Amino acid sequence: MPGELPWGWWLRARDGRFEDEDGRTWRSVRDAFWQGELRFCEVHFAQEQHELMLRVMSAIDARGLGDGESRHDLFAGDMMFWRFYRCWLAAIGMLDLQVTAPATSNPLSARLSPEGRSVLMMLRATRDPAWEGLPMAAVMEAVTAAGPGSEAADREKALRSFEDGVGFRRHLFARERIGRANLVTLTSMARGSGARMPTKRVTWSMSFNEAASRDDLFAWLACRIDRWDDWGEIAFRQGADSLTRHMLGMIIVAQREGTFQ
């Protein structure tokens, strides 16, 4: 059923390929979707378009995040491109346009349709490298609820549960205390570095005088864990200053939209 199983669950694997109900065969489930369902031609940059679609649909699926923040993060603030992409997703059935509910009939504010949710599950399951596991939905809801202004004990419990659920990741944001400084750090490991013994290193950090301010930023980062790998690549490839500028722009937009939580 749409929304309950990943798109393509009906495909049959045979001789190293995937066969659809019409007898057509594909090299992968993503090819069956991109070329068979959406009728795009085979191109060498299809993988980057799959990743963009995955990121945009993940942003739409993340309740509480503003469109402006996602537009800044994914489209470098290009409003026309963002609007076009949302309209395109609606046109291919990925968004739920309910004509009986004016608030959701606009493609700029509509949520994912059941079909869109199935496609998102498929894109996550077939990501290369494999999509890193995310904390349980209940943990994420607790972190979202324990925003600024909540009881300190409740917030600390939610953040610790999140930290326990994050596990080992190639790019990992963490809370630390060094001396009298309260830090949020980003530790990264290079992909395909060629080293015999790959090691992690801190690629970005921010210091706060108060633990509460540090926790405000960490909670904001926790609610956007699906973006950690891309942000980690910015810091690793372009430097810490580039990531600081990128996140500062997002935070300003989030503050303006009232979604900094």
C-alpha positions as CSV (number, residue, x, y, z in Angstrom):
1,M,0.0,0.0,0.0
2,P,1.3,3.5,-0.8
3,G,2.8,5.1,2.3
4,E,3.3,1.8,4.0
5,L,5.9,0.1,1.8
6,P,8.8,1.5,-0.2
7,W,8.0,2.2,-3.9
8,G,8.9,-0.8,-6.1
9,W,8.1,-3.5,-3.5
10,W,6.4,-5.3,-6.4
11,L,9.5,-5.6,-8.6
12,R,10.9,-9.1,-9.1
13,A,14.6,-9.7,-9.0
14,R,15.7,-12.0,-11.8
15,D,19.2,-12.6,-13.3
16,G,20.7,-9.6,-11.5
17,R,18.0,-7.2,-12.8
18,F,14.6,-6.0,-11.6
19,E,11.4,-6.8,-13.6
20,D,8.2,-4.7,-13.4
21,E,4.7,-5.8,-14.1
22,D,5.0,-4.9,-17.8
23,G,8.0,-7.2,-18.2
24,R,10.5,-4.4,-18.5
25,T,13.8,-4.9,-16.7
26,W,16.0,-2.4,-14.9
27,R,19.4,-2.4,-13.4
28,S,18.2,-1.1,-10.1
29,V,15.0,0.0,-8.3
30,R,16.0,3.6,-8.7
31,D,16.3,3.1,-12.5
32,A,12.8,1.6,-12.5
33,F,11.5,4.7,-10.8
34,W,13.5,7.3,-12.6
35,Q,13.2,5.9,-16.1
36,G,10.2,3.7,-15.9
37,E,7.9,5.7,-13.7
38,L,9.0,9.2,-14.3
39,R,10.1,8.6,-17.9
40,F,13.4,10.4,-17.7
41,C,16.2,9.4,-20.0
42,E,19.3,7.5,-18.8
43,V,21.9,10.1,-17.9
44,H,25.2,10.0,-16.1
45,F,24.1,12.6,-13.5
46,A,20.9,10.7,-12.5
47,Q,22.5,9.8,-9.1
48,E,22.8,13.5,-8.1
49,Q,19.2,14.1,-9.0
50,H,18.1,11.1,-6.9
51,E,20.0,12.6,-4.0
52,L,18.5,16.0,-4.5
53,M,15.0,14.5,-4.6
54,L,15.8,12.5,-1.4
55,R,16.9,15.7,0.4
56,V,14.0,17.8,-0.7
57,M,11.4,15.2,0.2
58,S,13.1,14.5,3.6
59,A,12.9,18.3,4.3
60,I,9.2,18.3,3.4
61,D,8.6,15.3,5.6
62,A,10.4,16.9,8.6
63,R,7.5,18.7,10.3
64,G,8.3,22.0,12.0
65,L,11.0,23.1,9.5
66,G,10.3,26.2,7.5
67,D,10.4,26.4,3.7
68,G,12.9,29.3,3.8
69,E,15.3,27.3,5.9
70,S,15.2,24.3,3.5
71,R,15.4,26.7,0.5
72,H,18.6,28.2,1.9
73,D,20.1,24.8,2.7
74,L,19.2,23.0,-0.5
75,F,18.8,25.6,-3.2
76,A,21.2,28.3,-2.0
77,G,18.2,30.6,-1.4
78,D,16.9,30.4,-5.0
79,M,13.2,30.9,-4.5
80,M,12.3,30.3,-8.2
81,F,14.1,26.9,-8.3
82,W,12.5,25.9,-4.9
83,R,9.0,26.9,-6.1
84,F,9.5,25.0,-9.4
85,Y,10.7,21.9,-7.6
86,R,7.7,21.9,-5.3
87,C,5.3,22.3,-8.2
88,W,7.0,19.5,-10.1
89,L,6.7,17.2,-7.0
90,A,3.0,18.0,-6.9
91,A,2.6,17.3,-10.6
92,I,4.0,13.8,-10.3
93,G,1.9,13.0,-7.3
94,M,4.5,13.2,-4.6
95,L,2.6,15.9,-2.7
96,D,-0.9,15.7,-1.2
97,L,-3.0,18.5,-2.7
98,Q,-6.3,18.3,-0.9
99,V,-8.7,20.7,-2.6
100,T,-11.0,20.5,0.4
101,A,-8.3,21.9,2.7
102,P,-7.0,25.3,1.3
103,A,-4.0,25.3,3.7
104,T,-2.6,22.1,2.0
105,S,-3.8,22.7,-1.6
106,N,-0.8,24.9,-2.2
107,P,2.3,23.0,-3.4
108,L,4.5,25.2,-1.4
109,S,2.8,24.1,1.9
110,A,1.6,20.6,1.0
111,R,2.9,17.6,2.8
112,L,4.0,14.3,1.2
113,S,1.3,12.1,-0.3
114,P,1.1,8.4,0.5
115,E,2.9,7.8,-2.9
116,G,5.5,10.4,-2.0
117,R,6.1,8.7,1.4
118,S,6.7,5.4,-0.4
119,V,9.2,7.0,-2.8
120,L,11.0,8.6,0.1
121,M,11.3,5.2,1.8
122,M,12.7,3.7,-1.4
123,L,15.2,6.5,-1.9
124,R,16.4,6.1,1.7
125,A,16.7,2.4,1.5
126,T,18.6,2.4,-1.8
127,R,21.0,5.3,-1.0
128,D,24.6,4.7,-1.9
129,P,26.4,4.8,0.5
130,A,23.7,3.2,2.6
131,W,21.4,5.7,4.5
132,E,22.7,5.8,8.0
133,G,20.2,4.8,10.6
134,L,18.4,7.7,12.4
135,P,17.2,7.7,16.0
136,M,13.8,6.4,16.7
137,A,10.9,8.7,15.9
138,A,9.9,8.8,19.6
139,V,13.4,10.1,20.5
140,M,13.2,12.8,17.8
141,E,9.8,13.9,19.0
142,A,11.2,14.2,22.5
143,V,14.0,16.4,21.3
144,T,11.6,18.6,19.3
145,A,9.3,18.9,22.3
146,A,12.2,19.7,24.7
147,G,13.1,23.0,23.0
148,P,14.2,26.3,24.6
149,G,12.1,27.1,27.6
150,S,11.3,23.5,28.6
151,E,12.3,22.0,32.0
152,A,16.1,21.6,32.2
153,A,15.8,18.0,33.4
154,D,13.4,17.0,30.6
155,R,15.6,18.6,28.0
156,E,18.7,17.0,29.2
157,K,17.0,13.6,29.3
158,A,15.8,14.1,25.7
159,L,19.2,15.1,24.4
160,R,21.0,12.2,26.2
161,S,18.5,9.8,24.7
162,F,19.3,11.3,21.3
163,E,23.0,11.0,21.8
164,D,22.6,7.4,22.8
165,G,20.6,6.7,19.6
166,V,22.9,8.4,17.2
167,G,25.5,5.7,17.3
168,F,28.7,5.6,15.1
169,R,28.4,8.1,12.2
170,R,31.0,9.3,9.7
171,H,30.0,12.9,10.6
172,L,28.9,13.4,14.2
173,F,27.9,16.6,16.1
174,A,28.4,16.3,19.8
175,R,28.2,18.3,23.0
176,E,31.5,18.6,24.9
177,R,32.9,20.5,27.8
178,I,36.6,21.4,27.8
179,G,37.8,23.4,30.8
180,R,35.2,26.1,31.3
181,A,34.1,26.1,27.7
182,N,30.9,24.5,26.5
183,L,31.3,23.2,22.9
184,V,29.4,21.8,20.0
185,T,31.9,19.9,17.8
186,L,31.7,18.2,14.5
187,T,33.9,15.1,14.1
188,S,34.4,13.7,10.6
189,M,36.1,10.8,8.8
190,A,37.2,11.2,5.2
191,R,35.6,8.8,2.7
192,G,38.0,6.9,0.6
193,S,41.0,8.6,2.1
194,G,43.3,5.7,1.3
195,A,44.8,5.7,4.7
196,R,45.6,2.3,6.2
197,M,44.1,3.4,9.5
198,P,41.4,6.0,8.9
199,T,40.9,8.3,11.9
200,K,38.4,10.9,12.8
201,R,39.2,14.5,13.4
202,V,37.3,17.6,14.6
203,T,36.4,19.7,11.5
204,W,34.3,22.3,13.1
205,S,33.4,23.6,16.6
206,M,31.6,26.4,18.4
207,S,32.2,27.5,22.0
208,F,29.6,28.9,24.4
209,N,29.9,30.4,27.8
210,E,26.7,28.7,29.0
211,A,25.6,25.1,28.6
212,A,22.1,26.2,27.9
213,S,23.1,28.1,24.8
214,R,25.2,25.2,23.6
215,D,22.2,22.9,24.1
216,D,20.0,25.3,22.1
217,L,22.2,24.8,19.1
218,F,22.7,21.1,19.6
219,A,18.9,20.6,19.8
220,W,18.5,22.5,16.5
221,L,21.1,20.3,14.9
222,A,19.6,17.1,16.3
223,C,16.2,17.9,14.6
224,R,18.1,18.1,11.3
225,I,20.2,14.9,11.6
226,D,19.4,13.9,8.1
227,R,21.5,16.8,6.9
228,W,24.6,16.0,9.0
229,D,26.5,14.2,6.2
230,D,26.1,17.0,3.8
231,W,27.1,19.6,6.4
232,G,30.0,17.4,7.4
233,E,31.2,17.4,3.8
234,I,31.0,21.2,3.7
235,A,33.3,21.5,6.7
236,F,35.6,18.7,5.5
237,R,36.0,19.9,1.9
238,Q,35.5,23.7,2.3
239,G,36.6,24.4,5.8
240,A,34.9,25.3,9.1
241,D,34.2,28.9,8.1
242,S,32.1,27.8,5.2
243,L,29.9,25.6,7.4
244,T,29.6,28.4,10.0
245,R,28.4,30.8,7.3
246,H,26.0,28.2,5.9
247,M,24.4,27.4,9.2
248,L,24.3,31.0,10.3
249,G,22.2,31.8,7.2
250,M,19.9,28.9,8.0
251,I,19.5,30.0,11.6
252,I,18.6,33.6,10.6
253,V,15.9,32.3,8.3
254,A,14.6,29.8,11.0
255,Q,14.4,32.7,13.5
256,R,12.5,34.8,11.0
257,E,10.1,31.9,10.3
258,G,9.8,31.0,14.0
259,T,11.1,27.5,13.4
260,F,14.3,27.6,15.4
261,Q,13.7,24.8,17.8
